[in-house]
Structures are given as C-alpha cells and as structure tokens.
C-alpha cells in the first residue's frame, strides 16, 4: 500500500498538489498512484466543501475532521489543509458516518460496533468525533459493547482516533465524509485487520502530584465535589490557578484546563487523564471531557516537561515487533494541550515518532483521543481502550502480504 501526503493553505493550492500527486495514475504499466482513500484534516477557516469535492469527483473516499492545528510529518501548520492519500484496496475498508446527540451517544456508538462486526470478521476502528459536549468515554464503551467479544478472543477490539477541533473556538468541531458533515457525529474508518495490520498506542507523559483524593459526588462528566469539598475550589486551591467567569455566565471555559488535568485511577491500576474543560461558578463544579466515576480516586497534574516527549517516543517504539519493522502510513491524533505546552518542541515529538516507522505521517491537534495505552501493572502489555486527554495517539498501517494469515490481536 502506498501513501502520499500533501498540504496547502487554500483550496486552489491543494487542488494543484492533488493533481501533481496523481499525475502518473494513467501509466500503461499499471504502477501509477491511484488513491482510494483520503484522510483530510483541515482548519474550520478552509472551504471544506470545495476541498471535499476535489476528492469526491475522483471517486476517493473521505475520512475528515476539523482541527486545532494540523501537521504532516514534522511540519506543523495552523489554518491549513493537510491530506494523506492511500491506495488501500476498496474491499479492505468501509467508512461509516452516524449522527448523534448527548442522549444517544452510547447507543449510536453501540450501533457502530455492531456495523463493524458485520462488515469484517476482524475489524479495526479509526474514529473521529465532532461536537464539544459529547462524552468520549461513552463512544468507547458503546463500540465495545456493540461489537462484543473479538473474533480472535484475545483482548478488546482495536479502536484509535481523536475528537475534532475548531481552532480553539470551542463551538462547533466537525467530522465529515463524502456528502456528509456535522458537529455532533461519529465518523469511523473501519479497516479489515486481516488484510491491513493496524497497531497503535496512546501515550501521555503528564505526571501526577500529591496524594490521591476521592471524587465524592459526580454525574457523568461533571465533578461536583472532591473529598466532600467543591471541585472547582479544590482545584484552584491545590494548583494555585484562577478561573475567571464571564459576566452573566455561570459556565465558562477553563482556558488553562489542558495544563492541569485530573488523573483518574482505574480499578486495574491504570490511570486516564481527564481535562477540565469548563467550570461552573454557581455550583462550583468542573465539567470534564470524559466521565469521572463517583468514588474514583484522582490526583491533580502539573504541566509536563521534556520527559513527556521521551515517554511518548519510547512507548511508540514498544509496539513494534522488531526494530526493522516499518509502516505504509501513520496517522497521529495529538491533544492540543501538547502543542500549547511544548510549543516549538512539539515538532521534535512528531518527527521522532515518524522516524520510528519511516513512513508518511498526517495528523491534527485534537480535543481528546481514543486508544489503548501501556498497562501500568503489566510491563510491556497494552491496556484497555480508553478515552484520553493530553495524549498522543499514533496509528501505524501496513498492508499484509497476500499469504499472511491473521496473527491474533493487533496491537
């Protein structure tokens, strides 16, 4: 499988880059590049419909999301259009687009899991979700329940992806495909993992501080009290941060939330990050980007240092079977918090991850990430599917040799 990446700052520029990339499509020896799938990550400032039409007219399937910044290989952009094109055989993938609401998120994700199971014996889900208030944890739980026990009977179904962005406006991130676009929607690239090796990892590197505290009252993604004290007051006290409320608005964005997430301790010893996206000045609660169970143990976090990048690179290396293993294509979903925290060093993280696999890479800065991370209690083992914040999620794709047979669970 061949992959090519292109980028531009306008529809006209991306059109020229696209035409150049397929200039050899009509070669008589049949070796020209004829893409079947386009991964499109672009700013909400761009003419999304015009960009999509370029690929639709060429009969190319689209998996797309708006962003909080885009990148190809080590080049980080803002307000641009980035595209990865692949000539993946059309029989090896299916794109599914499901509209959803806050009330139906779990059921819609469950439906997606069932669709994947009917489509391929061993599917892998690459997903993108739109909207601001959708609970990413319900997406993960729904897909897993809808799919049921994997055919390989070894662990969970493969799920990786990210939440769309909207240049930090926090109003209407979109996902889109051929002829469809919406904010509250679930988009999935379902891949036949018996034909395409799909492996990935979600890595963070944020370090917890202080002792564990207990969430004494919560509902879904809203945390009301921690150790029986108002959650907002606890966060402000222990981290020394101030949250300014807008006039006549009880709920306001917590603009520095990416730097100070909660670390939720799971029963199996693993932890998962929850960013506190909004604060309520009336009931002093915190509104997180994913569920925080009542009774859960949590710790606060401080902004990361360079060690967080080293952690990501090391964990990405760990999912290779051997040092020589390569990929045909890489897709990265990296939390916008990483870009805000690392600044110019973000380029270093992206380049190092790309060099591990020696493959074309496309990605965007997200509002949340989906995937499996390394287990905290089983050295070298991949944990369960989770919805993450502040993570870097990397997915490596490699077409299997025709004679290869399913080797069990893909990482």
C-alpha positions in Angstrom: 0.0 0.0 0.0 1.3 3.4 -1.0 0.6 6.7 0.8 1.3 10.3 -0.2 0.8 13.5 1.9 0.0 16.9 0.6 -0.7 20.3 2.3 -1.8 23.8 1.3 -3.2 27.0 2.6 -6.0 27.2 0.1 -8.4 25.1 -2.0 -6.6 26.1 -5.2 -3.2 25.1 -3.8 -4.5 21.7 -2.6 -6.0 21.1 -6.0 -2.6 21.6 -7.7 -0.9 19.4 -5.1 -3.5 16.7 -5.6 -3.2 16.8 -9.4 0.5 16.6 -9.1 0.4 13.6 -6.8 -1.7 11.5 -9.2 0.0 12.7 -12.4 1.2 9.2 -13.1 -2.2 7.5 -12.5 -2.6 6.5 -16.1 0.7 4.8 -16.6 0.4 1.9 -19.0 2.3 -0.5 -16.7 -0.4 0.0 -14.1 2.1 1.2 -11.5 0.7 4.8 -11.2 -0.7 6.1 -7.9 -4.5 5.7 -7.8 -5.7 6.7 -4.3 -8.9 5.2 -3.0 -8.9 6.9 0.4 -8.1 10.4 1.6 -7.5 11.4 5.3 -8.3 15.1 5.4 -7.6 17.3 8.4 -8.2 21.0 8.0 -9.0 24.2 9.7 -12.6 25.5 10.0 -11.4 28.5 8.2 -10.9 26.5 5.0 -13.6 25.8 2.4 -14.3 22.3 3.5 -17.0 21.6 0.8 -14.8 22.7 -2.0 -11.9 20.6 -0.8 -14.1 17.5 -0.4 -15.4 18.0 -4.0 -11.9 17.6 -5.4 -11.7 14.1 -3.9 -15.3 13.1 -4.5 -15.0 13.9 -8.2 -12.1 11.5 -8.3 -14.2 8.8 -6.6 -12.0 8.8 -3.5 -13.5 8.0 -0.1 -13.0 10.7 2.6 -12.3 10.5 6.3 -12.2 14.0 7.6 -12.1 16.3 10.7 -11.7 19.9 11.5 -8.7 20.7 13.7 -7.0 22.8 16.3 -3.9 22.7 14.2 -2.6 20.3 11.5 0.7 18.6 10.7 2.3 16.4 8.0 5.5 14.7 9.0 7.3 17.3 11.2 5.7 20.4 9.6 3.2 21.9 11.9 0.5 24.2 10.4 -2.3 26.4 11.6 -5.4 27.3 9.5 -4.3 24.9 6.7 -5.4 21.8 4.8 -3.5 18.5 5.2 -4.2 15.3 3.3 -2.9 11.8 3.3 -4.0 9.7 0.3 -3.7 5.9 0.2 -4.3 3.3 -2.5 -5.8 0.9 0.0 -7.9 -1.7 -1.8 -11.6 -0.7 -1.5 -12.6 -4.1 -0.3 -10.4 -3.6 2.8 -12.2 -0.7 4.3 -15.6 1.0 4.9 -16.5 4.5 6.1 -19.4 4.9 8.4 -21.0 8.3 9.4 -23.5 8.4 12.3 -25.2 11.5 13.6 -25.6 11.5 17.4 -26.8 13.6 20.4 -25.8 13.8 24.0 -28.6 11.5 24.9 -27.9 8.8 22.2 -24.1 8.8 22.2 -23.7 5.4 23.7 -26.4 3.8 21.6 -25.0 5.3 18.4 -21.5 4.1 19.2 -23.0 0.7 20.0 -24.6 0.6 16.6 -21.2 1.4 15.1 -19.6 -1.5 16.9 -22.3 -3.8 15.5 -21.8 -2.5 12.0 -18.1 -3.2 12.2 -18.7 -6.7 13.3 -21.0 -7.3 10.4 -18.5 -5.7 7.9 -15.3 -7.7 8.7 -14.5 -10.7 10.9 -11.6 -8.8 12.4 -12.2 -5.0 12.1 -10.2 -2.1 13.4 -11.9 1.2 14.1 -10.2 4.5 13.3 -12.7 7.1 14.6 -13.2 10.9 14.8 -16.0 12.6 16.7 -17.4 16.1 16.4 -19.1 18.4 18.9 -18.0 19.9 22.2 -20.0 18.1 24.9 -20.0 14.5 23.6 -18.7 12.2 26.3 -15.8 10.3 24.6 -16.0 7.5 27.2 -19.5 6.6 26.0 -18.1 6.3 22.5 -15.5 3.7 23.6 -18.0 1.8 25.9 -20.6 1.8 23.1 -18.3 0.4 20.4 -17.0 -2.3 22.7 -20.5 -3.4 23.8 -21.9 -3.3 20.2 -19.0 -5.3 18.9 -18.9 -7.8 21.7 -16.1 -10.3 22.1 -13.5 -10.1 19.3 -13.3 -13.0 16.9 -9.7 -13.6 18.0 -10.8 -14.0 21.6 -7.8 -12.1 22.8 -8.4 -8.7 24.4 -10.6 -5.9 23.1 -11.4 -4.7 19.6 -9.0 -2.2 18.1 -10.1 1.4 18.4 -8.0 4.6 17.8 -8.9 8.1 17.0 -9.5 11.7 18.1 -12.0 14.4 18.8 -12.2 17.1 16.1 -11.1 20.7 16.9 -12.2 24.1 15.8 -9.1 26.3 16.2 -9.8 26.6 20.0 -13.1 28.4 19.4 -14.8 25.5 21.3 -18.1 25.9 19.5 -18.6 23.5 16.5 -15.8 21.0 15.6 -16.9 19.0 12.6 -16.3 15.5 11.2 -17.1 14.8 7.5 -17.0 12.3 4.7 -18.4 12.2 1.1 -21.6 14.3 1.1 -21.9 14.4 4.9 -20.7 16.8 7.6 -21.9 17.6 11.1 -20.6 18.6 14.6 -22.5 16.0 16.7 -21.5 13.0 14.7 -19.3 9.8 14.9 -17.1 9.0 11.9 -15.3 5.7 11.5 -12.9 4.2 9.1 -13.5 0.5 9.6 -10.5 -1.5 8.3 -10.2 -5.2 7.7 -7.4 -6.0 10.1 -6.9 -9.4 8.5 -5.6 -7.5 5.4 -4.1 -4.4 7.0 -2.1 -4.5 10.1 -3.4 -1.8 12.4 -1.5 -1.1 15.6 -1.2 1.9 17.8 -0.8 3.4 21.2 -2.0 6.4 23.2 0.7 7.9 25.3 0.7 10.9 27.6 3.6 11.6 29.9 1.8 14.0 32.3 2.9 13.4 35.9 0.6 13.3 38.9 1.3 15.3 42.0 0.2 15.0 45.6 -1.8 12.3 47.3 -4.9 10.6 45.9 -8.2 12.3 46.6 -11.8 10.9 46.2 -14.5 12.1 43.9 -17.3 12.2 46.4 -20.0 13.5 44.0 -20.1 13.2 40.2 -22.5 12.6 37.4 -21.2 11.5 34.1 -18.5 14.0 33.1 -19.5 16.6 35.8 -17.5 16.5 39.1 -19.2 18.3 41.9 -17.1 17.5 45.0 -13.7 16.1 45.7 -13.1 15.0 49.3 -16.6 16.5 50.1 -15.4 20.0 49.0 -16.5 21.8 45.8 -14.4 20.5 43.0 -13.6 23.9 41.5 -12.4 25.3 44.8 -10.2 22.2 45.4 -8.5 22.6 42.0 -7.9 26.3 42.5 -6.5 25.8 46.0 -4.2 22.9 45.3 -2.9 24.1 41.9 -2.9 27.9 42.6 -4.9 28.7 39.5 -7.7 31.2 39.0 -10.7 30.7 36.7 -12.3 33.9 35.5 -16.0 33.8 34.9 -17.6 35.8 32.2 -20.4 38.3 33.2 -23.9 36.7 33.4 -22.5 33.2 32.6 -22.4 30.5 35.2 -20.5 28.1 33.0 -17.2 29.4 31.4 -14.3 27.7 29.6 -11.4 26.8 31.8 -8.8 28.1 29.4 -5.8 26.6 31.2 -7.5 23.2 31.8 -5.2 21.4 29.4 -2.2 22.2 31.7 -3.9 20.9 34.9 -5.9 17.8 34.1 -7.2 15.2 36.6 -5.6 11.8 36.6 -8.3 9.2 37.3 -7.1 5.9 38.8 -8.8 2.8 37.4 -9.5 -0.3 39.4 -6.9 -2.3 37.5 -4.1 0.2 38.4 -4.1 2.1 35.2 -4.7 5.9 35.0 -6.5 8.0 32.5 -6.4 11.8 32.0 -9.5 14.0 32.2 -9.1 17.6 31.2 -11.5 20.0 33.0 -12.8 22.0 30.1 -15.5 24.1 31.8 -16.1 25.5 35.3 -19.5 26.3 36.9 -19.3 29.3 39.3 -22.8 28.6 40.7 -22.4 25.0 41.9 -18.5 25.1 41.8 -18.3 22.0 39.7 -15.9 21.0 37.0 -17.1 19.8 33.6 -14.6 17.3 32.1 -14.2 16.0 28.6 -14.9 12.4 29.7 -16.7 10.5 32.5 -15.3 10.6 36.1 -17.0 8.0 38.2 -18.3 8.9 41.7 -16.0 7.2 44.2 -13.0 7.3 41.9 -9.5 8.1 43.2 -7.9 11.1 41.4 -4.7 13.1 41.5 -4.0 16.6 40.1 -1.4 17.2 37.5 1.1 20.0 36.7 2.2 21.0 33.2 4.7 18.5 31.7 8.4 18.8 30.9 10.5 17.3 28.1 10.4 13.9 29.7 6.8 13.6 28.4 8.1 13.6 24.8 10.6 11.0 25.7 7.9 8.8 27.2 5.8 9.1 24.0 8.7 8.2 21.7 9.7 5.2 23.9 6.2 3.8 24.1 5.7 4.2 20.3 8.8 2.1 19.8 7.4 -0.6 22.1 4.6 -1.6 19.8 6.9 -2.7 17.0 7.6 -6.4 16.7 11.2 -5.6 15.8 13.5 -2.7 15.1 13.3 -3.2 11.3 9.5 -3.2 11.2 8.1 -0.3 9.1 4.6 1.0 8.2 3.0 2.2 5.0 1.2 5.1 6.7 1.0 6.8 10.1 -2.0 8.8 11.5 -1.5 10.8 14.7 -4.1 12.3 16.9 -2.3 14.6 19.4 -4.0 16.7 22.1 -3.9 20.4 21.5 -2.6 20.6 25.1 0.7 19.1 24.0 1.1 21.9 21.4 0.2 24.6 23.9 2.6 23.1 26.5 5.6 22.2 24.3 5.5 25.0 21.8 8.4 24.6 19.3 9.4 21.3 20.9 6.2 19.7 19.5 7.9 19.4 16.2 10.5 17.2 17.9 7.9 14.8 19.2 6.2 14.4 15.8 9.5 13.9 13.9 10.8 11.3 16.3 7.6 9.3 16.1 7.7 9.4 12.3 11.3 8.3 12.2 10.4 5.2 14.3 8.3 3.9 11.5 9.9 5.6 8.5 6.5 6.3 6.9 4.4 9.3 5.7 2.5 10.8 8.6 -0.6 13.0 8.8 -2.2 14.3 12.0 -4.0 17.0 13.8 -4.3 18.6 17.3 -7.4 17.2 18.9 -9.8 17.9 21.8 -9.5 14.3 23.0 -8.0 11.0 22.0 -9.2 7.3 21.7 -7.0 4.3 22.1 -5.1 1.8 24.2 -2.1 2.8 26.3 0.6 0.7 28.0 -0.6 -1.1 31.1 0.6 0.4 34.4 0.6 -3.0 36.1 1.7 -5.4 33.3 5.1 -4.4 32.0 5.2 -4.3 28.2 1.5 -5.1 27.8 -1.1 -3.0 26.1 -4.1 -2.0 28.3 -7.7 -1.5 27.5 -9.4 1.0 25.2 -9.9 4.4 26.8 -10.9 7.9 26.0 -7.9 10.2 26.8 -7.0 13.8 27.2 -3.5 15.3 26.8 -2.3 12.2 25.0 -0.6 11.5 21.7 -2.3 8.6 19.8 -0.3 7.1 17.0 -1.7 4.5 14.5 0.5 2.6 12.1 -1.0 0.9 9.0 0.8 -1.8 7.0 -0.7 -3.9 4.2 -0.1 -7.6 4.9 1.4 -9.9 2.4 -1.2 -11.9 0.5 0.0 -15.2 2.0 -0.2 -13.9 5.6 -2.9 -15.2 7.9 -4.4 -13.4 11.0 -2.0 -13.5 13.8 -4.4 -12.8 16.6 -4.9 -9.5 18.2 -3.4 -6.4 16.5 -1.8 -4.1 18.9 
